[in-house]
Amino acid sequence: GPCAVTQRALAMFIESGDYERHILRMRRIYAAKRKALVQAFRNHAAVTGLESGLSAVVRLPDRCPSEQVAQRLSDKGILIQPLSRYVFDDRPSINALVFGYAALSQSELEKGVNAILEELAR
């Protein structure tokens, strides 16, 4: 059945070494994106959470409420979530944005970074 065909295709992908090459290539791409994020915000905001996946947490100063910043960015077509969206109890959230970078092109990454930097400069 189709499951056996899929399994065989995956086995061939792994056995050929293409899977390992793909993983190594993606690691380099994601490392470059992480480095670009850290560099871009280096003098403006703390960037954390990089070791936990394909997103970063960008801490904002108190004068820039993350919910408002996220809404203004959304109005510009930049979809980014405030960290508070991921808090499910009554504890106060850290004033930060969750910046998912995995699927972004270099130009989209730069657009998002620049938009956040503009918000920080307000």
C-alpha positions as CSV (number, residue, x, y, z in Angstrom):
1,G,0.0,0.0,0.0
2,P,0.9,3.7,0.0
3,C,2.4,3.4,3.5
4,A,5.0,0.9,2.3
5,V,5.9,3.1,-0.7
6,T,6.4,6.1,1.6
7,Q,8.5,4.0,4.0
8,R,10.7,2.7,1.2
9,A,11.2,6.2,-0.2
10,L,12.2,7.4,3.2
11,A,14.6,4.5,3.7
12,M,16.2,5.2,0.3
13,F,16.5,8.9,1.2
14,I,18.2,8.0,4.5
15,E,20.4,5.3,3.0
16,S,21.6,7.5,0.1
17,G,23.0,10.1,2.6
18,D,20.7,12.8,1.2
19,Y,18.9,13.1,4.5
20,E,22.1,13.7,6.4
21,R,23.2,16.3,3.8
22,H,19.8,18.0,4.2
23,I,20.0,18.1,8.0
24,L,23.6,19.6,7.8
25,R,22.5,22.2,5.2
26,M,19.5,23.2,7.3
27,R,21.6,23.5,10.5
28,R,23.9,25.9,8.6
29,I,21.0,27.9,7.4
30,Y,19.3,28.1,10.8
31,A,22.7,29.0,12.5
32,A,23.1,31.9,10.0
33,K,19.6,33.1,10.8
34,R,20.2,32.9,14.5
35,K,23.5,34.8,14.2
36,A,21.8,37.5,12.1
37,L,19.1,37.9,14.7
38,V,21.6,38.2,17.6
39,Q,23.7,40.7,15.6
40,A,20.7,42.8,14.6
41,F,19.4,43.2,18.1
42,R,22.8,43.3,19.8
43,N,22.6,46.9,21.0
44,H,18.8,47.1,21.2
45,A,17.2,44.1,22.8
46,A,18.2,40.8,24.5
47,V,17.6,37.7,22.4
48,T,17.0,34.4,24.2
49,G,15.5,31.0,23.6
50,L,17.7,30.3,20.6
51,E,18.7,26.8,21.9
52,S,15.1,25.7,22.2
53,G,14.0,25.5,18.5
54,L,13.5,27.7,15.5
55,S,12.3,30.8,17.2
56,A,13.8,33.5,19.4
57,V,12.4,35.5,22.3
58,V,13.1,39.2,21.8
59,R,12.9,41.0,25.1
60,L,11.4,44.5,24.9
61,P,11.9,47.5,27.1
62,D,8.9,48.3,29.4
63,R,8.0,51.3,27.3
64,C,7.2,49.0,24.4
65,P,4.4,46.7,25.5
66,S,4.7,43.5,23.5
67,E,1.0,43.1,22.8
68,Q,0.8,46.6,21.3
69,V,4.0,46.1,19.3
70,A,2.8,42.8,17.9
71,Q,-0.5,44.5,16.9
72,R,1.3,47.3,15.1
73,L,3.5,44.8,13.3
74,S,0.5,42.8,12.4
75,D,-1.1,45.9,10.9
76,K,2.1,46.1,8.7
77,G,1.7,42.5,7.6
78,I,4.4,41.1,10.0
79,L,3.0,38.2,12.0
80,I,4.7,37.9,15.3
81,Q,3.3,36.9,18.7
82,P,3.8,38.4,22.1
83,L,5.3,35.9,24.6
84,S,2.2,36.5,26.8
85,R,0.1,34.6,24.2
86,Y,1.9,31.4,25.5
87,V,1.2,32.0,29.3
88,F,-1.7,30.0,30.5
89,D,-1.9,31.0,34.2
90,D,-2.1,34.2,36.2
91,R,1.7,34.8,36.4
92,P,2.8,38.0,34.6
93,S,4.6,37.3,31.3
94,I,8.0,38.7,30.3
95,N,7.6,41.7,27.9
96,A,8.8,40.0,24.8
97,L,8.0,38.8,21.3
98,V,8.4,35.3,19.9
99,F,10.2,35.6,16.5
100,G,9.8,32.5,14.4
101,Y,12.6,32.5,11.8
102,A,12.7,29.0,10.3
103,A,10.5,29.6,7.3
104,L,11.6,33.2,6.6
105,S,13.7,34.2,3.6
106,Q,16.7,36.5,4.3
107,S,14.7,39.5,3.1
108,E,11.7,38.6,5.3
109,L,13.9,38.2,8.3
110,E,15.5,41.6,7.7
111,K,12.0,43.1,7.2
112,G,10.9,41.7,10.6
113,V,14.0,42.8,12.4
114,N,13.8,46.3,10.9
115,A,10.2,46.6,11.9
116,I,10.9,45.6,15.5
117,L,13.9,48.0,15.6
118,E,11.6,50.8,14.4
119,E,9.2,50.0,17.2
120,L,12.0,50.1,19.7
121,A,13.0,53.5,18.4
122,R,9.5,55.0,18.9
